[in-house]
Amino acid sequence: MLVTENLVKDYHVGQETVHALQNVNFETTAGDFTVINGPSGSGKSTFLNLIACIDRPTSGEVYIDGEATSQLTESQLAELRKRKIGLVFQTFNLIPVLSAYENVEYPLLLLGLKRSERKERVMKLLEQVDIQNLAKRRPDEISGGQRQRVAIARALVTEPKIVLADEPTANLDSETGKKVMSIMRRLNEEHKVAFLVVTHDPVVTNYAKRTINIRDGQLLED
């Protein structure tokens, strides 16, 4: 589902060059649940942004479902993200004026699905993350853990090839974080979607099928 080859990302700060990623080779397949651990500044968010095609590498290649991304236009990358990548953010990134149902439905509107299919997919996922009774509530009317469940449902509703989660427990208390990770792990099994989670929270590692440490822009597999 995902392959990176000799991935390099450099940033220029004044006269200095910062090597955020150095020749990173990585791959994951359907059903994997990979956790990448690393402190702030280790390169984990840079790595996630390159995989999500939000940023472009200095050199190297990212393949999503067999497709090389380096030569794609911005509109082609946007289409790829819409159809093949689900994103879960630490700050949830829900649309405040939309209900939980509408937030999960929104990616399906972009895909042009019929109303009946949208409703079926959305309600199924809201039930799977156990918040179907909150479907009509807006983000400011539910808890942080419930918002993250909405975000997870939204990430999966397009039936992506891979779900990328950036510090999904960072804004949650420890017990709520464990519940959210349990849900993600269960959905990983049920949907057979590859999950890639970057975190500095050691508890998240307990839910991994595979753990990788990142230090100074290099991956070290446990």
Residue pairs with C-beta under 8 A, 6 or more apart in sequence:
1 28
1 29
1 30
1 32
1 64
1 65
1 161
1 162
1 194
2 26
2 27
2 28
2 51
2 62
2 63
2 64
2 65
2 161
2 162
2 194
2 196
3 26
3 27
3 62
3 63
4 24
4 25
4 26
4 27
4 50
4 51
4 60
4 61
4 62
4 63
5 25
5 60
5 61
5 63
6 23
6 24
6 25
6 59
6 60
6 61
7 21
7 23
7 24
7 25
7 26
7 47
7 50
7 57
7 59
7 60
7 61
7 62
8 19
8 21
8 22
8 23
8 24
8 57
8 58
8 59
8 60
9 19
9 20
9 21
9 43
9 46
9 50
9 55
9 57
9 58
9 217
10 17
10 18
10 19
10 20
10 58
11 17
11 18
11 20
12 18
19 216
19 217
20 43
20 46
20 217
21 43
21 46
21 47
21 50
21 57
21 217
21 218
22 216
22 217
22 218
23 60
23 218
24 47
24 60
24 217
24 218
24 219
25 219
26 212
26 219
28 34
28 162
28 194
28 196
28 210
29 194
30 161
30 192
30 193
30 194
31 188
31 189
31 192
31 193
31 194
32 194
32 195
32 196
32 209
32 210
33 184
33 185
33 188
33 194
33 195
33 197
33 207
33 208
33 209
33 210
34 194
34 195
34 196
34 197
34 208
34 209
34 210
34 211
34 212
35 197
35 198
35 199
35 204
35 205
35 207
35 208
35 210
35 211
35 212
36 44
36 47
36 196
36 197
36 198
36 199
36 211
36 212
36 213
36 214
36 219
37 44
37 199
37 200
37 202
37 204
37 205
37 211
37 212
37 213
37 214
38 44
38 198
38 200
38 213
38 214
38 215
39 200
40 200
42 214
42 215
42 216
42 217
43 214
43 216
43 217
43 218
44 198
44 199
44 214
45 166
45 198
46 55
46 217
47 198
47 214
48 164
48 166
48 196
48 198
49 55
50 56
50 57
50 62
51 62
51 64
51 85
51 162
51 164
51 196
52 81
52 85
52 87
52 164
53 62
53 64
53 69
53 72
53 77
53 80
53 81
53 85
56 70
57 70
61 68
61 69
61 70
62 68
62 69
62 70
63 69
64 80
64 84
64 85
64 161
64 162
65 84
65 161
67 80
69 77
69 80
72 80
81 87
82 107
82 110
82 111
82 158
83 111
83 158
83 160
84 160
84 161
84 162
85 160
85 161
85 162
85 163
85 164
86 154
86 155
86 156
86 158
86 160
86 162
86 163
86 164
86 193
87 93
87 155
87 163
87 164
87 165
87 166
88 148
88 151
88 152
88 155
88 163
88 164
88 165
88 166
88 168
88 184
89 151
89 166
89 168
90 166
90 167
90 168
90 169
90 170
90 171
91 171
92 139
92 144
92 147
92 148
92 150
92 151
92 171
93 151
94 103
94 139
94 147
94 150
94 151
94 154
95 102
95 103
95 106
95 139
96 138
96 139
96 140
97 138
98 106
98 138
99 135
99 136
99 137
99 138
100 126
100 131
100 134
100 135
100 136
100 137
100 138
100 139
100 142
100 146
100 150
101 122
101 123
101 126
101 135
101 136
103 139
103 150
103 151
103 154
104 122
104 125
104 126
104 150
104 153
104 154
104 157
105 118
105 119
105 122
105 157
106 154
107 154
107 157
107 158
108 117
108 118
108 121
108 122
108 157
108 158
109 118
111 158
113 121
121 157
122 153
122 157
123 132
123 135
125 153
125 156
125 157
126 132
126 134
126 135
126 153
128 153
128 187
128 190
129 149
129 150
129 152
129 153
129 183
129 187
130 149
130 183
131 142
131 146
131 149
131 150
131 153
134 142
134 146
139 147
139 150
142 150
143 176
144 171
144 172
144 176
145 172
145 176
145 179
145 180
148 168
148 172
148 176
148 180
149 180
149 183
152 168
152 180
152 183
152 184
152 187
155 163
155 165
156 163
156 187
156 191
156 193
159 191
159 193
160 193
161 193
161 194
162 193
162 194
162 195
162 196
163 184
163 193
163 194
163 195
163 196
164 196
164 198
165 184
165 195
165 196
165 197
165 198
166 198
167 198
167 199
167 200
167 201
168 177
168 180
168 181
168 184
168 197
168 199
168 204
169 176
169 177
169 180
169 181
169 199
169 201
169 203
169 204
170 199
170 201
172 180
174 203
177 201
177 203
177 204
178 203
181 203
181 204
181 206
181 207
182 207
184 195
184 197
184 207
185 207
187 193
188 195
197 204
197 208
198 214
199 205
205 211
210 221
210 222
211 221
211 222
212 219
212 220
212 221
212 222
213 219
213 220
213 221
213 222
214 220
